[in-house]
Amino acid sequence: MCGIIGIVGTQPVADRLVDGLRRMEYRGYDSAGICTLHDGQLVRRRAQGKLANLVTEVAANPASGTSGIAHTRWATHGAPTQNNAHPHATGEVALVHNGIIENFRSLRQELEARGRVFESETDTEVVAHLVSEQVEAGKSPQDAVKAVLPQLRGAFALAIAFRQHPDLLIGARLGSPLVVGYGEGETFLGSDALALAPLTQKISYLEEGDWVVITRDGATIYDADNQLVEREITISGASAVAIEKGNYRHFMQKEIFEQPTVVAQTLSSYVRPLEQKVALPQIDFDISAINRVTIVACGTSYYAGMVAKYWFEQFARVPVDIDFASEFRYREPVLEKGGLALFISQSGETADTLAALRHCKAEGQTIAVVVNVPTSSMAREADLLLPTHAGPEIGVASTKAFTCQLAVLAALAAHFAARKGRIDAAEEAEIVRYLLEAPACLNGALQHDDEIAAMAHLIAPARDVLYLGRGPDFPLALEGALKLKEISYIHAEGYAAGEMKHGPIALIDEAVPVIVLAPSGPLFEKTVSNMQEVRARGGQIVLISDAQGLEEAGEGCMATIEMPKVHPLIAPLVYAVPVQLLAYHTACVKGTDVDQPRNLAKSVTVE
């Protein structure tokens, strides 16, 4: 979601602040702004819409200064207007904020009763006024922030600048991530390591409740009890090169084509080819004693969890519950003693998922996380960290993170099965062989990019599209529909193929394309039977299958997409490719913003 960057340095910062925001565009946003400190003034520049609008504003009205803060905003409280854009400021302070101040209404009413005048509709502005009141009463920046933080309820990452103190910034976090970066004669704040990659590789991750004072000479960190603490300085490894599109038209296209490589990288951490075994990072609990798994995730990660449910129950014979993170706590789930709670998140910072993780931890569950950011909040709070190795994913619509999640979950299910004695050494070796075939099969799927691009014009005019699948291909149908909705803005729904005749078949006519995922195998005939029910009612079929499946059922389809012949275990990884490419090329035909679709954010750090 929103992005923060702050710099206290010796060189002009405006251009570097904007560049930092550019590196966080992938998070999704609808306005942007910077504030620098110069000659005892807070110099603010803000713009609605894309970052290019802010660049134009800064070019027309330069912002001098060697210290400053910047922000990309994804609207929560208040429309995405220039007045609601961050930074928010008073005469004394300016600040930027990720998260939500849940008690902002009561705070605003109290502030207005004391004569404070607001210029925005946001929850953030109350924090600026609260800190400003303290400063105007004569308190130091440190004491002002110390007095205000306990008044705030909700989630926040803050970066605060002070007019009378141009050589320092203060940051604070509770529920939203914030990192400190260390340079030579400069110190930085950022939402993540990627934002700071061109500036420094030396970073510290603030922990829950921490607040920090940064100057050119370094950082002084305090915990939630205002006690001086030290946080480990690590080398981030975030690459400034990683966010380049190269020769690709969009980041999403680049990330789709990276999948054979990143899935291979991910599997190399979990598969031992010579021993023909699946291995996990060292753990301090007995995985064979786990008798129930609870999977919690959001969006695309939730669909990866749905696939994993099939694998866990099929191979390990372990019962699995799965929930949307946003619903999980509110149904008051019954969590059995000794259970494993498995959380899936690309960023490791998704607010709903992180809250569910902490709920499960309080209930005595063992915590496992599948994340793409091994230094994230979820990763740091887990008993078992299962990192993917997808690298930075810039496109808002998840692609390579999804297939890497599937790779990790397949390995975890196989390891469960082996440790529980549900599969023998020969069966485990067979699973390893299939997993090691996945990167080559993904590459084979990508070879059909041109034919998928050529048929995208058949889908682009549609107002509604349906996706059908059975077994593990049902979650892929849901994921395909989600991808199409996210980036082409076409209404799409995924269904279990056998459920069509229980209601959704009423939607079928010649104007509704129906995408059928049906690899040849044990479920093929039943899926094709459901497909024929659609065809009999005038539905326009796009059949995604292998050569054998297309030969048996491809006749009469509006279009077909051929996939490599694969084992059912890895079919979800391989069949993710055509649904991603179909959504991508349809969006290109429609001319939508593929990498930053409207209203969406990459990392959803508010509930």
KAJOWO-V961410 format. One record per backbone hydrogen bond with DSSP energy under -1.0 kcal/mol. NH is the residue of the N-H (numbers start at 1). CO is the residue of the C=O. E is the energy in kcal/mol with one decimal. If there is no record, write none. Layout:
nh = {NH:NH}
co = {CO:CO}
e = {E:E}
//
This chain:
nh = {3:5:6:7:8:9:13:17:18:19:20:21:22:23:24:25:27:28:30:31:32:33:34:35:36:37:38:41:43:45:47:49:53:55:56:57:58:59:60:61:68:69:70:71:72:73:81:88:90:94:95:96:98:100:102:104:107:108:109:110:111:112:113:115:116:127:128:129:130:131:132:133:134:135:136:137:138:139:144:145:146:147:148:149:151:152:155:156:157:158:159:160:161:163:165:168:169:170:171:172:173:174:179:180:181:182:183:187:188:189:190:191:199:200:203:204:206:209:210:211:212:213:214:215:218:220:222:223:226:229:234:236:244:248:254:255:256:257:259:262:263:264:265:266:267:268:269:270:271:272:276:277:279:289:290:293:294:295:296:297:301:303:304:305:306:307:308:309:310:311:312:313:314:315:316:318:321:323:325:327:328:332:339:340:341:342:343:344:345:351:354:355:356:357:358:359:360:361:362:363:364:365:366:368:369:370:372:376:378:380:381:383:384:386:388:396:403:404:405:406:407:408:409:410:411:412:413:414:415:416:417:418:419:420:421:422:423:428:429:430:431:432:433:434:435:436:438:441:442:443:444:445:446:448:449:452:453:454:455:458:459:460:462:465:466:467:468:469:473:474:477:478:479:480:481:482:483:484:485:486:487:488:489:491:493:495:497:499:500:502:503:505:506:507:508:512:514:515:516:517:518:524:527:528:529:530:531:532:533:534:535:536:537:538:539:540:542:543:544:545:550:551:552:553:554:557:558:559:561:563:570:574:575:577:579:580:581:582:583:584:585:586:587:588:589:590:591:592:594:600:602:605}
co = {72:70:189:68:187:66:65:13:14:15:16:17:18:19:21:22:24:25:73:73:47:71:45:69:43:67:41:38:36:34:32:30:50:51:52:53:54:55:56:57:7:35:5:33:3:31:79:95:93:161:88:159:157:155:153:101:103:104:105:106:107:108:109:112:111:124:124:125:126:127:128:129:130:131:132:133:135:134:140:141:142:143:144:145:148:149:100:174:98:172:96:170:94:92:162:165:214:160:212:158:210:156:190:204:188:202:186:8:181:6:179:4:196:196:234:180:178:173:207:222:171:220:169:218:215:213:211:227:223:221:203:201:241:245:250:251:252:253:256:258:259:260:261:262:263:264:266:267:267:277:272:272:270:286:287:319:340:321:342:323:298:299:300:301:302:303:304:305:306:307:308:309:310:311:312:312:293:295:297:324:324:329:336:292:366:294:368:296:370:604:350:351:352:353:354:355:356:357:358:359:361:360:339:341:384:343:346:373:348:376:377:367:367:369:371:595:399:400:401:402:403:404:405:406:407:408:409:410:411:412:413:414:415:416:418:417:417:424:425:426:427:428:429:430:431:432:435:437:438:439:440:441:442:445:446:448:449:450:451:455:456:456:459:491:513:493:515:495:470:471:473:474:475:476:477:478:479:480:481:482:483:484:485:463:465:467:469:496:497:499:500:500:503:504:505:509:540:466:542:468:544:521:523:524:525:526:527:528:529:530:531:532:534:535:534:512:514:559:516:561:546:547:548:549:550:554:541:541:543:545:567:570:571:574:575:576:577:578:579:580:581:582:583:584:585:586:587:587:592:597:27:603}
e = {-1.5:-1.8:-2.5:-2.6:-2.4:-2.2:-2.2:-2.9:-2.3:-2.3:-2.3:-2.1:-2.2:-1.6:-1.3:-1.2:-1.8:-2.0:-4.0:-1.0:-2.5:-2.1:-2.8:-2.6:-2.4:-1.9:-2.2:-1.3:-3.2:-2.6:-2.6:-2.7:-1.6:-2.5:-2.1:-1.9:-2.8:-2.3:-2.0:-2.2:-2.4:-2.3:-2.3:-2.3:-1.8:-2.8:-2.2:-2.4:-2.7:-2.1:-2.6:-2.1:-2.3:-1.1:-2.0:-1.5:-1.9:-3.0:-2.5:-2.0:-2.4:-3.0:-2.0:-1.7:-2.4:-1.5:-1.1:-2.0:-2.4:-2.6:-2.4:-2.6:-1.5:-2.2:-3.1:-1.2:-1.9:-2.1:-2.7:-2.3:-2.4:-1.7:-1.5:-2.5:-2.2:-1.6:-2.2:-2.9:-1.7:-2.9:-1.8:-3.0:-3.4:-3.2:-1.6:-1.4:-1.9:-2.1:-2.5:-1.7:-2.3:-3.2:-3.0:-2.7:-2.4:-2.8:-2.5:-1.9:-2.7:-2.4:-2.0:-1.9:-1.6:-2.6:-2.6:-2.4:-1.9:-1.4:-2.6:-2.5:-3.1:-2.6:-3.0:-2.7:-1.2:-2.5:-3.3:-2.2:-2.3:-2.7:-3.3:-3.1:-2.1:-1.7:-2.0:-2.9:-2.2:-2.0:-1.1:-2.5:-2.6:-1.6:-2.3:-2.4:-2.9:-1.8:-1.5:-1.7:-2.0:-3.1:-1.6:-1.5:-2.7:-1.4:-1.2:-2.3:-2.8:-3.3:-2.5:-1.6:-1.2:-1.3:-1.8:-1.9:-2.0:-1.9:-2.2:-1.9:-1.2:-1.7:-3.2:-2.1:-2.4:-2.9:-1.2:-1.3:-2.5:-2.3:-2.2:-1.4:-1.7:-1.3:-1.6:-2.5:-3.2:-3.3:-2.8:-1.7:-2.6:-2.2:-2.8:-2.4:-2.1:-2.3:-2.1:-1.9:-2.5:-2.4:-2.0:-1.2:-1.5:-2.5:-2.3:-2.7:-2.4:-3.0:-1.6:-2.2:-2.1:-2.2:-1.2:-1.9:-2.0:-2.9:-2.8:-2.0:-1.7:-2.1:-2.2:-2.3:-2.1:-2.2:-2.7:-2.5:-2.0:-2.6:-2.5:-2.1:-2.5:-2.6:-2.4:-2.3:-2.7:-2.1:-1.1:-2.7:-1.1:-2.5:-2.4:-1.8:-2.1:-2.5:-2.1:-2.1:-2.6:-2.4:-1.1:-2.0:-2.8:-2.2:-2.0:-2.1:-1.9:-1.6:-1.6:-1.8:-2.6:-2.1:-1.0:-1.9:-1.1:-2.2:-1.8:-1.6:-2.3:-2.5:-2.9:-1.4:-2.1:-2.2:-1.6:-2.0:-2.6:-2.7:-2.2:-2.3:-2.6:-2.1:-2.4:-2.9:-1.9:-2.0:-1.1:-1.2:-2.0:-2.7:-2.1:-2.5:-1.4:-1.7:-1.1:-2.6:-2.0:-2.4:-1.4:-1.8:-3.1:-3.4:-2.9:-2.7:-2.7:-1.4:-2.1:-2.7:-2.0:-1.8:-2.1:-2.4:-1.4:-1.4:-2.5:-2.4:-1.2:-2.0:-2.2:-1.0:-2.7:-1.9:-3.1:-1.8:-2.7:-2.1:-1.8:-2.3:-2.4:-1.8:-1.7:-1.6:-2.6:-2.3:-1.1:-1.9:-3.2:-1.1:-1.1:-2.0:-2.8:-2.5:-1.8:-2.7:-2.9:-2.0:-2.3:-2.0:-2.2:-2.0:-1.3:-1.8:-1.2:-1.5:-3.0:-1.2}
//
